[in-house]
Amino acid sequence: MDLLVSYSPEGAVLDWGSGPRRCAIGPAGIGRKAAEGDGITPLGVFSLREIFYRADRIAQPRVALPIRAIEKHDGWCDAPDDPRYNQLVRLPYSASAETMWRDDNLYDLVAVVGFNDDPAVPGKGSAIFLHLAKPDYLPTAGCVALKQEDLVAALEQLQPGDKIRIG
């Protein structure tokens, strides 16, 4: 079973076989991602690598993919010239890295999308995740975001080898 993300004038939706659910995507829409920070949600078919969750905020979902609790020192390197670009790192980190342990709830549940990671091309884009949506489904930086119950339901359906199809 694959997750399918599509966009229409009414907005973005994600479907995993249970009907389309509203989701948020990057402000530049779905397209060929060319650069770090371009606001594009990448077009293509990608593996889902692993899942992270905030054990202090939500129960561990029942998933078949690798899962682990986010720790306070977890970060994701977004520095294109760093050898650990687009990888999990320990904070503080010597290069730019996004904090995974956030004050808001956006990363209480995160699935890592296998975009630009095998191998990572410097500057092409990093930290493409499925994560929790902001109120009113405001745009992401390029990720796909859903309300918590939809994200949990989608992730609990996945099996190793399943993909996300964006576009």
Summary of the structure (lengths in Angstrom):
residues: 167
radius of gyration: 14.7
end to end distance: 16.4
largest distance: 43.6
contacts: 529
relative contact order: 0.28
helix: 8%
strand: 35%
